[in-house]
Amino acid sequence: MPSLIELLQLSRVELCDQLAQLTDAHLDIPEGLDESVVARFNLRLIRRAPAFHER
C-alpha cells in the first residue's frame, strides 16, 4: 500500500485503480480486525487524495 506522499503523487487514474484494489481486498477482511481498521483508513486517504490535486 502506498504512503500518503506516494498517493498524492499518483494520477487520478492510478488513484482509482488503487481504490478499486483496496475496496476488493477490504471485502475479504473480517470486520473488527486491526487490518479492517487500517483498510478503512487507507480507503479514506485514497478518496481524499484527488481533492489535493485540485488545489
N, C-alpha and C positions, 0 to 999 in steps of 0.2 A: 504494500500500500504506500503510495507516495506521501511525502510530508506536506505540510501546509504550503511551504515555499514552492515545492515542486508542483502542487496543484495550481497555484497562482500563475505558474509559467506555462500551463497547458492551454491549448486552444479549446474553443467551445466543443468541437468535435471530440477531442480527446477527453474532455471532462464528461461529456455524455456517455462515452464508452466506459470510463471508469465508474460512473454512476450505475450503468446497466450491470457491469460485472459485480459491483458490491451489492446491489439490490438482489441479484440472483443468489449470491453467496450468503447474504443475510437470511434468506428464507430457510437455509439449512441449519442455522444456529438456533438451538432451543432458547426460548425466552428466559431471562433470569441469569444466564451465564455472563461472566465478565466479557466474553467475546461479543455477545449480543449488544452490550452497552457500548463497547468500542466501535462496533459496526454502525450503530445508530449515530454516534458522534461523527464518524467519518462521512456518513451519508449527508449529515447536516453541513459539514465543511464543503463537500463537493457541490451541494446545491447552492451554497452561498458564493462560491468562487467566481461564477460568471459576473456577479454584481461588482466585484473588484476590478474586473476587466473594463467595465463601462466608465469607471472614474477617470 
